[in-house]
Amino acid sequence: QKYATGYSGIVGPLVNTGPIELNPWPYICTTGLHSIAGTQINFEVYPNPTAGDLTIKLSENINEPINLRIYDITGRVVLNDHFSYSLDGTEFNISEEPQGIYIVELNGKDFSKTFKLVKQ
């Protein structure tokens, strides 16, 4: 079964659409977060797709803990953790989870970001 997301980030099964192919994701996803104060915070998430090991690397030092939640397609929280800035990035592991699409949520004091992660 294949899945797709809408603009809202909600993930669900495709129904009655015929065969589709999802575009492959790059191994490194670089994106930016805009905080409420307007400062952009860039981070990399790699590899994506992943076999289980995942690294999140921030472009600048944020002097606050960052909350991380990873949800499976049913909305079950598979990882709930927090981390702080690290020059080399912070590693997480979801190797015990089955293959599929996961939603990664990062929250700080002044920002929030949600994105898709593929586990192979």
Sequence and secondary structure as in RCSB ss.txt:
>XXXX:A:sequence
QKYATGYSGIVGPLVNTGPIELNPWPYICTTGLHSIAGTQINFEVYPNPTAGDLTIKLSENINEPINLRIYDITG
RVVLNDHFSYSLDGTEFNISEEPQGIYIVELNGKDFSKTFKLVKQ
>XXXX:A:secstr
  EEE TT  EEE  S          SSEEEEEE TTS EEEEEEE SSBSSEEEEEESS  SS EEEEEE TTS
 EEEEEEE   TT EEEE TTS SEEEEEEEE SS EEEEEEEE 
